[in-house]
Amino acid sequence: MNVEEVVADTFRQEWSRIVATLIRVTGDWDLAEECAQDAFAQALARWPGDGVPRRPGAWILTAARNRAIDRLRRRNVETAKLREIAVIGEPDRVADPSGIGDDRLRLLYTCCHPALALEARVALTLRTLAGLTTAEIARACLVSEATMAKRLVRAKARIRNAGIPYRVPSADLLPARTSGVLAVLYLLFNEGYAATAGADLVRPDLSAEAIRLARLLAQLMPGEPEALGLLALMLLHDARRDARVDGDGRLVTLEDQDRTRWRRDEIDDGVAVLESALDRGDVGPYQLQALIAACHATAETAADTDWAGITRLYERLMAVLPSPVVALNHAVAVAMSDGPAAGLALVERLEVDGRLAGYHLLPAARADLLRRLGRHDEAAAAYRSAIELADTVPVREHLAGRLVALQAPLQRRFSPP
């Protein structure tokens, strides 16, 4: 690799570790990020002439540390802080009351602290763990760069002013806080896998960052089966990414996807990670969702899908995660295993329930089931409702295509000779 490639690879591998270490010892998020950025810039300037060091990450950490010392000296801060940062070595050898000493894990839990608004948690995680620029995060979150800059400033101020601790929670708080971290990572992945707004259905860069962070969390917490379950779920979904849209960016449904385009190595990886999670017992919602994804990913054809097994898994999932979205997915699985009438009855219950009002997949599911039952007028009305509610262009175009295909036979039937 040339120098630029080495620096880019080091950035991907070491950014979060370096920033996390500097935040711990300086207590200053902005200073940590700025010094890390300066160190990578120094590497680009000096390595072409000096050669790439044997341990690029250690070189950049040292350069960032020296930069931080200079900045702190100019501020005339207390001597103790300077002594602490001057002896930075390996970043993961620091005592922590939780028994988990990795600075990156402390940083992840701080970014995802429940005292922060959800959008702030997402933004901080992308900035400090993934190393995305403010502009990149703004694009990922579909807001202006100025709005995102203010969001990041407010989030850091909230951490400082509220005294949010830079540590992994104690053992009694760890389960609840870990679920919040997993939820943030899953939200990041879902926004990349199926964007909630905009012209693109799939945003692979965002999914890739979520997978990288989930893999990091699974490595840092090997005894947490739900971290492995989430990683497996992401891998199994991401394996189908290339087949989810056609060459023109149009949505392709699961049953119509070209399964030769699925990434078999990623499926194998996901299945292996899932088996490792299941071996630990205590099956949680992410593992159950990963089991469902594995049923789809390992079926050779759409007709080979074990819909009865998927229905049972959704029933188990509803017992631990009783959300209306899970109930809608269960209704679709019932329709595939027991027939559209059985699925439609469950969908209609969800319509009466009202918690999915405004969610385009509810009328879309109703439309597909009505179409399969031959109730075309009702199906057409449901498709129109789904089109009005859909936020992304590919989804609206897909639903419009279904509506056109549904109406075409009627138009031919009643057109004048």
C-alpha positions as CSV (number, residue, x, y, z in Angstrom):
1,M,0.0,0.0,0.0
2,N,1.1,3.6,-0.6
3,V,1.3,6.1,2.2
4,E,-2.2,7.5,1.6
5,E,-3.7,4.0,1.7
6,V,-1.8,3.2,4.9
7,V,-3.0,6.4,6.5
8,A,-6.6,5.7,5.4
9,D,-6.4,2.2,6.8
10,T,-4.9,3.4,10.1
11,F,-7.7,6.0,10.3
12,R,-10.3,3.3,10.0
13,Q,-8.6,1.0,12.5
14,E,-7.3,3.4,15.1
15,W,-9.4,6.7,15.0
16,S,-11.8,5.6,17.7
17,R,-9.0,4.2,20.0
18,I,-6.9,7.4,19.7
19,V,-9.8,9.8,20.2
20,A,-11.2,7.8,23.1
21,T,-7.8,7.8,24.9
22,L,-7.3,11.5,24.4
23,I,-10.8,12.3,25.7
24,R,-10.1,10.3,28.8
25,V,-6.9,12.0,29.7
26,T,-7.8,15.6,28.6
27,G,-11.5,15.6,29.4
28,D,-11.9,17.8,26.3
29,W,-13.8,16.2,23.3
30,D,-12.9,19.0,20.8
31,L,-9.3,19.0,21.8
32,A,-9.1,15.3,21.4
33,E,-10.6,15.3,17.9
34,E,-8.5,18.2,16.7
35,C,-5.2,16.7,18.0
36,A,-6.1,13.4,16.4
37,Q,-6.9,15.1,13.1
38,D,-3.6,17.0,13.3
39,A,-1.7,13.8,13.9
40,F,-3.1,12.1,10.8
41,A,-2.3,15.2,8.8
42,Q,1.3,15.0,10.1
43,A,1.5,11.4,9.0
44,L,0.5,12.3,5.4
45,A,3.1,15.0,5.4
46,R,6.0,13.1,7.0
47,W,5.7,9.4,6.1
48,P,6.4,9.8,2.4
49,G,9.9,11.0,3.3
50,D,10.5,9.3,6.6
51,G,8.9,6.0,5.8
52,V,5.8,4.3,7.3
53,P,6.5,3.4,11.0
54,R,6.3,-0.2,12.1
55,R,3.2,0.6,14.3
56,P,1.4,3.4,12.5
57,G,-1.4,3.7,15.1
58,A,1.2,4.1,18.0
59,W,3.0,6.8,16.0
60,I,-0.2,8.8,15.4
61,L,-1.2,8.4,19.1
62,T,2.2,9.8,20.2
63,A,1.9,12.7,17.7
64,A,-1.6,13.4,18.9
65,R,-0.5,13.3,22.6
66,N,2.4,15.7,21.9
67,R,0.0,18.1,20.1
68,A,-2.4,17.9,23.1
69,I,0.4,18.6,25.6
70,D,1.4,21.7,23.6
71,R,-2.2,22.9,23.5
72,L,-2.7,22.3,27.2
73,R,0.6,24.1,28.1
74,R,-0.5,27.2,26.2
75,R,-3.7,27.1,28.3
76,N,-1.6,26.9,31.4
77,V,-3.6,24.0,32.8
78,E,-2.7,22.2,36.0
79,T,0.5,20.2,36.1
80,A,-1.2,16.9,37.1
81,K,-3.2,16.9,33.8
82,L,0.0,17.4,31.8
83,R,1.7,14.6,33.7
84,E,-1.2,12.3,33.0
85,I,-1.3,12.9,29.3
86,A,2.5,12.8,29.0
87,V,2.6,9.1,30.0
88,I,0.0,7.9,27.5
89,G,1.1,4.5,26.2
90,E,-1.1,1.6,25.4
91,P,-4.7,3.1,25.6
92,D,-6.4,0.0,27.1
93,R,-4.5,-0.4,30.3
94,V,-6.6,1.8,32.6
95,A,-8.5,0.6,35.6
96,D,-12.2,0.9,35.4
97,P,-14.8,0.1,38.1
98,S,-16.7,-2.0,35.6
99,G,-13.7,-4.2,35.0
100,I,-13.8,-3.3,31.3
101,G,-10.9,-1.0,30.6
102,D,-11.1,-0.2,26.9
103,D,-11.4,3.5,26.2
104,R,-13.4,2.9,23.1
105,L,-16.1,1.2,25.1
106,R,-16.2,4.0,27.6
107,L,-16.6,6.4,24.7
108,L,-19.4,4.4,23.1
109,Y,-21.3,4.3,26.4
110,T,-20.8,8.0,26.9
111,C,-22.0,8.8,23.4
112,C,-25.1,6.7,24.0
113,H,-25.9,8.0,27.5
114,P,-29.7,8.1,28.0
115,A,-29.5,11.8,29.2
116,L,-28.7,12.7,25.5
117,A,-31.4,13.0,22.9
118,L,-31.4,10.1,20.4
119,E,-30.3,12.2,17.5
120,A,-27.4,13.5,19.6
121,R,-26.4,9.9,20.5
122,V,-26.3,9.0,16.8
123,A,-24.3,12.0,15.8
124,L,-21.7,11.6,18.5
125,T,-21.3,8.0,17.8
126,L,-20.7,8.7,14.1
127,R,-18.3,11.5,14.9
128,T,-16.2,10.0,17.7
129,L,-16.3,6.3,17.0
130,A,-16.6,6.2,13.2
131,G,-14.6,9.4,12.6
132,L,-17.0,10.9,10.1
133,T,-16.8,14.6,9.5
134,T,-19.6,17.0,10.4
135,A,-20.6,17.2,6.7
136,E,-20.7,13.5,6.4
137,I,-22.8,13.1,9.5
138,A,-25.2,15.8,8.2
139,R,-25.6,14.0,5.0
140,A,-26.2,10.7,6.8
141,C,-28.9,12.3,9.1
142,L,-30.4,14.4,6.2
143,V,-29.9,17.7,7.9
144,S,-27.7,20.8,7.0
145,E,-24.1,20.9,8.0
146,A,-24.8,24.0,10.2
147,T,-27.6,22.1,12.0
148,M,-25.4,19.1,12.6
149,A,-22.5,21.3,13.9
150,K,-24.9,22.9,16.4
151,R,-26.2,19.4,17.4
152,L,-22.7,18.1,18.1
153,V,-21.8,21.3,20.1
154,R,-24.9,21.0,22.2
155,A,-24.3,17.3,22.9
156,K,-20.8,17.8,24.1
157,A,-21.9,20.7,26.3
158,R,-24.6,18.5,27.7
159,I,-22.0,15.8,28.6
160,R,-19.8,18.5,30.2
161,N,-22.5,20.4,32.1
162,A,-24.5,17.4,33.2
163,G,-21.3,15.7,34.5
164,I,-22.0,12.6,32.4
165,P,-19.3,10.1,33.5
166,Y,-16.7,8.9,31.0
167,R,-17.0,5.2,31.9
168,V,-18.7,1.9,31.3
169,P,-21.7,1.6,33.7
170,S,-21.5,-0.4,36.9
171,A,-22.7,-4.0,36.7
172,D,-26.2,-3.2,38.0
173,L,-26.7,-0.6,35.2
174,L,-24.9,-2.4,32.4
175,P,-27.8,-4.5,31.0
176,A,-30.2,-1.5,30.6
177,R,-27.4,0.8,29.2
178,T,-26.2,-1.9,26.8
179,S,-29.6,-2.2,25.3
180,G,-29.5,1.5,24.6
181,V,-26.1,1.2,22.9
182,L,-27.4,-1.6,20.7
183,A,-30.5,0.3,19.8
184,V,-28.4,3.3,18.5
185,L,-26.2,0.9,16.4
186,Y,-29.3,-0.8,15.0
187,L,-30.8,2.6,14.2
188,L,-27.7,3.5,12.3
189,F,-27.7,0.3,10.4
190,N,-31.4,0.5,9.5
191,E,-31.0,4.0,8.1
192,G,-28.3,2.7,5.8
193,Y,-30.1,-0.5,4.9
194,A,-33.6,1.1,4.3
195,A,-33.4,4.9,4.4
196,T,-36.4,6.6,5.9
197,A,-36.2,9.5,3.5
198,G,-34.5,10.8,0.3
199,A,-33.8,9.5,-3.2
200,D,-31.8,6.4,-2.3
201,L,-33.2,3.2,-0.7
202,V,-29.8,1.9,0.3
203,R,-26.9,3.9,1.8
204,P,-24.1,1.3,2.2
205,D,-21.6,3.6,3.8
206,L,-23.8,4.1,6.8
207,S,-24.6,0.4,7.1
208,A,-20.9,-0.4,6.9
209,E,-20.1,2.0,9.7
210,A,-22.8,0.4,11.9
211,I,-21.5,-3.1,11.2
212,R,-17.9,-1.9,12.1
213,L,-19.1,-0.5,15.4
214,A,-21.2,-3.5,16.2
215,R,-18.2,-5.8,15.5
216,L,-16.1,-3.6,17.8
217,L,-18.7,-3.8,20.5
218,A,-18.9,-7.6,20.1
219,Q,-15.1,-7.8,20.5
220,L,-15.1,-5.6,23.5
221,M,-18.0,-7.4,25.2
222,P,-17.5,-11.1,24.2
223,G,-19.8,-12.3,27.0
224,E,-22.8,-10.2,25.8
225,P,-24.9,-12.5,23.5
226,E,-27.2,-9.7,22.3
227,A,-24.2,-7.8,20.9
228,L,-23.3,-10.9,18.9
229,G,-27.0,-11.2,17.9
230,L,-27.1,-7.7,16.6
231,L,-23.9,-8.2,14.6
232,A,-25.3,-11.4,13.1
233,L,-28.5,-9.6,12.2
234,M,-26.7,-6.8,10.5
235,L,-24.5,-9.2,8.5
236,L,-27.4,-11.3,7.3
237,H,-29.4,-8.3,6.2
238,D,-26.4,-6.6,4.6
239,A,-25.6,-9.8,2.6
240,R,-28.7,-9.1,0.5
241,R,-27.9,-5.4,-0.1
242,D,-26.8,-5.7,-3.7
243,A,-30.0,-7.5,-4.8
244,R,-32.4,-5.1,-3.1
245,V,-32.3,-2.6,-5.9
246,D,-32.0,-3.1,-9.7
247,G,-29.6,-1.3,-12.1
248,D,-31.9,1.7,-12.1
249,G,-32.2,2.0,-8.3
250,R,-35.7,0.4,-8.2
251,L,-36.7,-1.6,-5.2
252,V,-36.7,-5.4,-5.6
253,T,-38.7,-7.3,-3.1
254,L,-37.3,-10.3,-1.2
255,E,-39.2,-12.9,-3.2
256,D,-38.0,-11.4,-6.5
257,Q,-34.4,-10.9,-5.6
258,D,-31.6,-12.6,-7.6
259,R,-30.1,-14.8,-4.8
260,T,-26.9,-15.3,-6.8
261,R,-26.2,-11.6,-5.9
262,W,-26.4,-12.3,-2.2
263,R,-23.0,-12.2,-0.5
264,R,-22.5,-15.8,0.6
265,D,-19.4,-15.0,2.6
266,E,-21.3,-12.5,4.7
267,I,-24.1,-14.9,5.2
268,D,-21.7,-17.6,6.4
269,D,-20.1,-15.0,8.7
270,G,-23.5,-14.0,10.1
271,V,-24.6,-17.6,10.7
272,A,-21.3,-18.3,12.5
273,V,-21.7,-15.2,14.7
274,L,-25.3,-16.2,15.4
275,E,-24.4,-19.7,16.4
276,S,-21.8,-18.3,18.8
277,A,-24.4,-16.0,20.4
278,L,-26.9,-18.9,20.8
279,D,-24.3,-21.1,22.5
280,R,-24.3,-18.6,25.3
281,G,-28.0,-19.1,26.1
282,D,-30.4,-16.4,27.1
283,V,-31.9,-15.7,23.6
284,G,-32.9,-12.1,23.3
285,P,-34.7,-10.0,20.6
286,Y,-31.7,-9.4,18.4
287,Q,-30.8,-13.1,18.3
288,L,-34.5,-13.9,17.4
289,Q,-34.4,-11.3,14.6
290,A,-31.1,-12.8,13.4
291,L,-32.7,-16.3,13.4
292,I,-35.5,-14.9,11.2
293,A,-33.0,-13.3,8.9
294,A,-31.0,-16.6,8.7
295,C,-34.2,-18.4,7.6
296,H,-34.4,-16.0,4.7
297,A,-30.7,-15.9,3.9
298,T,-30.2,-19.7,3.8
299,A,-33.3,-20.5,1.7
300,E,-32.1,-21.4,-1.8
301,T,-35.3,-20.1,-3.4
302,A,-38.2,-18.0,-2.2
303,A,-40.4,-21.1,-2.3
304,D,-38.0,-22.9,0.1
305,T,-38.5,-20.3,2.8
306,D,-39.6,-21.9,6.1
307,W,-42.5,-19.5,6.7
308,A,-44.0,-21.7,9.5
309,G,-40.7,-21.6,11.3
310,I,-40.5,-17.8,10.8
311,T,-44.0,-17.4,12.1
312,R,-43.0,-19.3,15.3
313,L,-40.0,-17.1,15.7
314,Y,-42.1,-13.9,15.4
315,E,-44.4,-15.3,18.1
316,R,-41.4,-15.7,20.4
317,L,-40.2,-12.2,19.4
318,M,-43.5,-10.7,20.2
319,A,-43.3,-12.2,23.7
320,V,-40.1,-10.3,24.5
321,L,-40.6,-7.3,22.1
322,P,-44.3,-6.6,21.9
323,S,-44.2,-3.8,19.3
324,P,-46.8,-3.2,16.5
325,V,-44.0,-3.4,13.9
326,V,-43.1,-6.9,15.0
327,A,-46.9,-7.7,15.0
328,L,-47.1,-6.5,11.4
329,N,-44.2,-8.7,10.4
330,H,-45.8,-11.6,12.2
331,A,-49.0,-11.0,10.2
332,V,-47.1,-11.1,6.9
333,A,-45.4,-14.4,8.0
334,V,-48.8,-15.8,8.9
335,A,-50.1,-14.8,5.4
336,M,-47.3,-16.7,3.8
337,S,-47.7,-19.8,5.9
338,D,-51.5,-20.0,6.4
339,G,-52.8,-17.9,3.6
340,P,-53.6,-14.2,2.9
341,A,-57.0,-14.3,4.6
342,A,-55.4,-15.3,7.9
343,G,-52.8,-12.6,7.5
344,L,-55.3,-9.9,6.6
345,A,-57.3,-10.6,9.7
346,L,-54.2,-9.7,11.8
347,V,-53.4,-6.6,9.7
348,E,-57.0,-5.4,10.2
349,R,-56.5,-5.7,14.0
350,L,-53.4,-3.5,13.7
351,E,-55.4,-0.9,11.8
352,V,-58.0,-0.8,14.6
353,D,-55.2,-0.6,17.1
354,G,-54.0,2.6,15.6
355,R,-50.4,2.6,16.7
356,L,-49.1,2.2,13.2
357,A,-51.1,5.1,11.8
358,G,-48.9,6.9,9.2
359,Y,-46.6,3.9,8.7
360,H,-46.6,3.1,5.0
361,L,-45.9,-0.6,5.4
362,L,-49.3,-1.2,7.1
363,P,-51.4,-0.2,4.0
364,A,-48.8,-1.7,1.7
365,A,-49.2,-5.1,3.5
366,R,-52.9,-4.8,3.4
367,A,-52.8,-3.9,-0.3
368,D,-50.7,-7.0,-1.2
369,L,-53.0,-9.3,0.8
370,L,-56.1,-7.9,-0.8
371,R,-54.5,-8.3,-4.2
372,R,-53.8,-12.0,-3.5
373,L,-57.4,-12.4,-2.4
374,G,-58.6,-10.9,-5.7
375,R,-60.2,-7.8,-4.0
376,H,-58.6,-5.4,-6.5
377,D,-60.6,-2.2,-5.8
378,E,-59.8,-2.3,-2.1
379,A,-56.2,-3.2,-2.9
380,A,-55.9,-0.2,-5.2
381,A,-57.1,2.1,-2.5
382,A,-54.6,0.6,0.0
383,Y,-51.8,1.1,-2.5
384,R,-52.7,4.7,-2.9
385,S,-52.6,5.2,0.9
386,A,-49.2,3.6,1.1
387,I,-47.8,5.7,-1.7
388,E,-48.9,8.9,0.1
389,L,-47.2,7.8,3.3
390,A,-43.9,6.5,1.8
391,D,-40.9,8.8,2.3
392,T,-38.3,7.4,-0.2
393,V,-38.6,7.7,-4.0
394,P,-37.7,4.0,-4.7
395,V,-40.5,2.8,-2.3
396,R,-43.1,5.2,-3.8
397,E,-42.1,4.0,-7.3
398,H,-42.3,0.4,-6.3
399,L,-45.8,0.8,-4.8
400,A,-46.9,2.9,-7.9
401,G,-45.7,0.0,-10.1
402,R,-47.8,-2.5,-8.1
403,L,-50.8,-0.2,-8.4
404,V,-50.3,0.1,-12.2
405,A,-50.0,-3.6,-12.6
406,L,-53.1,-4.2,-10.5
407,Q,-55.2,-1.7,-12.6
408,A,-53.9,-2.8,-16.0
409,P,-56.1,-5.9,-16.3
410,L,-59.1,-3.9,-15.3
411,Q,-58.3,-1.2,-17.9
412,R,-57.9,-3.8,-20.6
413,R,-61.2,-5.5,-19.5
414,F,-63.3,-2.3,-19.8
415,S,-61.5,-0.5,-22.6
416,P,-63.6,0.0,-25.8
417,P,-63.0,-2.4,-28.7
